[in-house]
Every structure is written in C-alpha cells, then in structure tokens.
Amino acid sequence: MLYQAEREDLCKITRNIYQRYGTNAAGGNISVRLNDEHIIMTPTLMSQNYLCDLSPYQILVVDMNETIIEGYGRLTREINMHMACYRENRKVGCVLHGHARESMVFASQGMDMPNLTEATQKFGQIPCLPFAPACSPELAEIVSSHVRSLGDDVLSKVMLLNKHGVLVLEETLHKANDMLERLEYNAYIAYKALLFDKLGIQKIETVEHAYNTEE
C-alpha cells in the first residue's frame, strides 16, 4: 500500500473531526499534500455513507492531474477547491473542509466571524467568502482568488464558505485539525459575545493586545 502510515493517520483525524462536530453527515473532505506528485484525500460520501469511519484503503492517492493512483472509492467533486489551494500556493500542505457546527452559525448568515480568543489570533481576519454553489468551478475560483490574496501569509488561515462550511489551510494535517478546533471554540464564544453586545451586557472589546502567536 502506498503511503500506509499517512493514510492511517488521515483516517484517525477524519474520525475525530466527525465525532467532535467538525463536520456532519452532509459532507466535508480532507486532503494532504505528500510531495510534488501526490496528495491523499478522503473519498466522496465519507460522511453520508461511512460516518467518517474509513479504512486506509478508502483513502485515495491522487496525482496532481486529479487521477486516482490507488484507493477504493471515488473522488469528491470538491477536489477542484482543494487543488485550487495547492496550485495557488506551494506552502499549503493540508486542505480541510468541514461543516463545523459552531462556525456554521456565521457561514450560514454570510458573516465574517469576530476573532476574539488568544488562540485564534494567528488567523487574522476570519472572512466569509462570497457565495457560490458547492462543488462549482465558481467556488473553486473564489477560494483560489482568496488564497492568492494571502500571498506568503497563507498558513494557519481559515475562511467561511457562505451557506456551506469552513475551509482550513495549513502545513500539516495535525495542524489543520488544531486550527479547526480553535476556530470552533472561537465561534462558540463569538456568537455569545455578539449577544452580550447587542443586549448591552458587555461590549465586544476592540483594544489591541500584544498577543503571543508563536507556537
């Protein structure tokens, strides 16, 4: 089996994300760039059909022309969004797309998410990108354009996909999983902070702090 350890690891992280509501049965997909020739990626219907409980044989080895080299299953139609990120910036080593429960509050409203926690300051702004239908070339182009705008500052970046979900760009799979967890905690806090703000209980703080964003 090609890349057995990496495929086993992707299975483990995919299962963990589903169990922690980082995605739902409506979809989600994860890919990891292994080298200049290959990525590995979860198959289509990973959530609906398999509840994200995958075997390494179901993790697809895919070349940069989107041809399956090894693995049981079919490519998700959202491969175009993943490949757009990899082609746009060589630093991107993992693309994680999920329908994360707390973050979907903001994505579904087409809202940028306030960045309130110290653990998420490395994200910078958390934008909600313009709407385009799921799996469409238009959505892939919107994502590609946003990645292009980030330039060299492309890692540890998250974005909301309007009415759709979240997208995390990182160097490695485990860092991407970490960033998703941070995003979800920030979302949980942010919508409550917005309620406090609107009710006049406590305004959202706008003071700039000297946060430590080094790991």
C-alpha positions in Angstrom: 0.0 0.0 0.0 1.3 3.4 -0.9 1.7 5.9 2.0 0.2 3.5 4.5 1.1 5.4 7.7 -0.2 8.7 6.2 -3.5 7.1 5.1 -4.0 5.5 8.5 -3.3 8.9 10.2 -5.9 10.6 7.9 -8.5 8.0 8.9 -7.9 8.7 12.6 -8.1 12.5 12.2 -11.2 12.3 10.0 -13.0 10.1 12.6 -12.0 12.6 15.3 -13.3 15.6 13.4 -16.7 13.9 12.8 -17.0 12.9 16.4 -16.3 16.4 17.6 -18.8 18.0 15.2 -16.1 19.5 12.9 -18.3 18.2 10.1 -21.6 16.4 9.7 -23.3 13.8 7.6 -23.9 16.3 4.8 -20.3 16.3 3.8 -16.8 17.5 4.3 -13.5 16.4 2.9 -9.8 16.5 3.8 -6.6 16.3 1.6 -2.9 16.2 2.4 -0.1 17.1 0.0 2.6 14.4 0.4 5.1 15.6 -2.3 5.1 17.3 -5.7 3.4 14.3 -7.3 0.7 13.1 -4.9 -1.9 14.1 -2.4 -4.1 11.7 -0.3 -7.7 12.5 0.1 -10.9 11.2 1.7 -13.4 9.7 -0.8 -16.8 11.2 -1.7 -19.6 10.4 0.7 -17.2 9.9 3.5 -19.7 11.3 6.0 -23.0 10.2 4.4 -22.1 6.6 3.7 -19.4 5.9 6.2 -19.9 8.4 9.1 -16.2 9.2 8.6 -15.2 5.7 9.8 -12.8 5.0 7.0 -10.2 2.4 6.3 -6.8 3.3 4.9 -7.8 1.5 1.6 -10.6 4.1 1.2 -8.1 7.0 1.4 -7.4 7.9 -2.2 -3.9 8.6 -3.5 -4.3 11.2 -6.2 -1.9 12.8 -8.6 -1.8 16.5 -9.5 -3.9 15.8 -12.6 -6.7 14.5 -10.3 -6.2 10.9 -11.3 -6.6 8.2 -8.7 -3.4 6.2 -8.3 -4.6 3.9 -5.5 -7.6 3.6 -3.2 -11.1 2.3 -3.1 -13.8 4.9 -3.8 -14.5 7.9 -6.0 -13.2 11.5 -5.8 -15.3 14.1 -4.3 -16.5 16.8 -6.7 -14.9 19.3 -4.3 -11.4 18.2 -5.4 -11.4 21.3 -7.6 -11.4 23.5 -4.5 -8.6 21.5 -2.9 -6.4 21.6 -6.0 -7.0 25.3 -6.4 -5.4 25.8 -3.0 -2.4 23.5 -3.7 -1.8 25.0 -7.2 -2.1 28.6 -5.9 0.5 28.3 -3.1 3.2 25.6 -2.6 3.2 26.2 1.2 -0.3 24.7 1.6 0.2 21.1 2.8 -3.3 20.3 4.0 -6.8 21.5 3.0 -9.6 20.7 5.5 -13.2 21.4 4.6 -16.0 20.7 7.1 -19.5 21.7 8.1 -18.3 22.7 11.6 -21.3 23.1 14.0 -20.5 26.4 15.7 -18.8 28.1 12.7 -21.9 27.3 10.6 -23.8 30.0 12.5 -21.6 32.6 10.8 -21.2 30.8 7.5 -25.0 30.4 7.2 -25.5 34.1 7.8 -22.8 35.1 5.4 -21.0 36.9 8.2 -17.3 37.4 8.9 -16.5 35.9 12.3 -15.1 38.1 15.1 -11.7 36.8 16.1 -11.9 37.0 19.9 -9.7 34.4 21.5 -5.9 34.5 22.0 -5.6 31.0 20.5 -7.0 32.2 17.2 -5.1 35.5 16.7 -2.8 33.9 14.2 -5.8 33.6 11.9 -6.1 37.3 11.5 -9.5 38.1 10.0 -11.9 35.2 9.6 -13.7 36.2 6.4 -16.9 34.7 4.9 -16.3 34.4 1.2 -18.9 35.3 -1.4 -21.5 32.6 -2.2 -21.1 30.1 -5.0 -22.7 26.7 -5.2 -20.9 23.7 -3.6 -18.5 21.8 -5.9 -18.8 24.5 -8.6 -15.9 26.0 -10.6 -17.1 29.4 -9.4 -16.5 28.4 -5.7 -13.1 27.0 -6.6 -12.2 30.3 -8.3 -13.4 32.3 -5.3 -11.3 30.2 -2.9 -8.3 30.4 -5.3 -8.6 34.2 -5.5 -8.6 34.5 -1.7 -5.6 32.2 -1.3 -3.8 34.3 -3.9 -4.6 37.4 -1.9 -2.9 35.9 1.2 0.4 35.7 -0.5 3.1 34.2 1.7 0.9 34.5 4.8 -1.2 31.5 3.8 -0.7 29.1 6.6 -2.9 28.9 9.7 -5.6 30.6 7.7 -9.3 29.8 7.9 -12.3 31.0 5.9 -16.0 30.6 5.9 -17.8 29.4 2.8 -21.1 31.2 2.5 -24.0 28.9 3.4 -21.6 25.9 3.1 -19.0 25.5 5.8 -15.4 26.2 6.7 -12.0 25.8 5.0 -8.7 25.5 6.8 -5.3 25.8 5.1 -2.3 24.5 7.0 1.2 22.9 6.6 0.2 19.6 8.0 -2.9 17.5 8.8 -2.4 17.7 12.6 -2.0 21.5 12.5 -5.2 21.8 10.4 -7.1 19.7 12.9 -5.7 22.0 15.7 -6.8 25.1 13.7 -10.3 23.7 13.2 -10.7 23.1 17.0 -9.5 26.7 17.7 -12.0 28.1 15.1 -14.9 26.2 16.7 -14.1 27.4 20.2 -13.8 31.0 18.9 -17.2 30.6 17.0 -18.9 29.4 20.2 -17.6 32.4 22.1 -18.2 34.9 19.3 -21.9 34.4 18.9 -22.4 34.7 22.6 -20.2 37.8 22.8 -22.3 39.3 20.0 -25.5 38.6 22.0 -23.9 40.2 25.1 -23.0 43.2 23.0 -26.5 43.6 21.5 -28.2 43.2 24.9 -25.9 45.8 26.4 -24.4 43.4 28.9 -20.8 43.8 27.7 -19.5 45.4 24.6 -17.1 43.4 22.5 -13.6 44.6 23.3 -11.8 46.4 20.5 -8.5 47.0 22.3 -5.4 45.6 20.5 -3.3 43.3 22.7 0.3 42.1 22.3 -0.7 38.5 21.8 1.8 35.7 21.6 1.1 33.9 18.3 4.2 31.8 18.3 3.7 28.0 18.9 
